[in-house]
């Protein structure tokens, strides 16, 4: 249903389009090529309060995320991926949050925070938020870096 053929001649594998999917349950994952992540873990986590599990599909973002996992040599736990507008407001997200499209907050548990940060920078993540227990990543046009409340001391080397 939400799948476009990557090869216009129709000979290539079916690949999902980069777009907002209104419900992760409607997402056709045929051709899914990111073995360590799923649409469900990246979809809105409002549990039906504001949406039906919106999911923002972004192939380039997922390529970078999969490569990041390979670079750090272990699982990446996604605390937050896409958020619908209602959930973003409910949890106090910024009105123009990149989570309204595609961004991730990755748990730092089990990771060297500086190695994860360095690998993310090398892979072209340009929006980098430094939290006490997580690393926010997105791929915005104008690079930005910030600290979340009471996190600066954790990021001093």
C-alpha positions, -999 to +999 in steps of 0.1 A: +000+000+000+027+025+010+054+012-013+070+026-044+092+007-067+127+019-065+134+011-102+109+029-126+113+000-150+098-023-123+128-046-121+141-035-087+129-045-052+099-027-037+112+001-014+091+023+009+088+059+000+101+087+022+070+101+037+046+102+067+026+070+072-006+077+092-004+043+110+026+020+114+001-009+110-005+003+074+032+003+065+042-022+039+077-033+051+083-054+019+119-045+009+128-033+044+166-032+045+175-021+080+178-053+100+184-037+134+154-013+134+117-016+129+090+009+118+072+002+151+101+012+173+106+044+153+069+053+152+050+077+176+047+062+211+015+081+221-003+047+223-033+060+203-039+091+225-033+115+195-026+094+165-028+058+152+010+053+155+023+077+129+056+067+113+079+090+092+099+069+068+133+084+057+156+060+039+187+081+042+182+086+079+178+048+084+209+041+063+229+064+086+213+049+117+221+013+106+257+024+098+260+040+132+249+008+149+276-011+129+303+015+139+296+013+176+293-025+174+262-030+194+224-023+197+210+012+198+179+016+220+156+042+206+139+062+234+120+083+210+116+084+172+088+102+153+062+120+173+028+132+162+020+168+171-002+159+200+024+136+217+052+161+210+032+188+228+021+164+256+057+155+265+070+191+263+088+188+229+099+219+211+071+232+188+094+228+157+110+195+170+127+174+144+108+145+160+078+157+141+095+142+111+124+119+119+148+122+147+159+097+174+169+099+210+193+070+216+199+057+251+235+059+262+233+028+284+260+004+274+277+029+252+307+052+254+290+085+250+320+101+233+325+072+208+288+073+199+289+111+194+320+109+173+305+082+151+273+102+147+292+133+136+313+112+111+281+098+096+265+133+089+240+137+117+238+175+120+213+180+148+230+168+180+214+171+214+235+161+244+214+147+272+224+132+305+213+097+294+206+100+257+219+114+225+195+132+201+202+128+164+187+143+133+198+154+099+189+191+096+202+214+070+219+239+093+240+221+119+231+226+155+244+213+189+229+218+223+229+205+258+197+194+276+191+206+312+218+194+336+237+175+310+267+197+303+289+181+330+283+146+316+298+157+282+330+172+295+360+150+285 
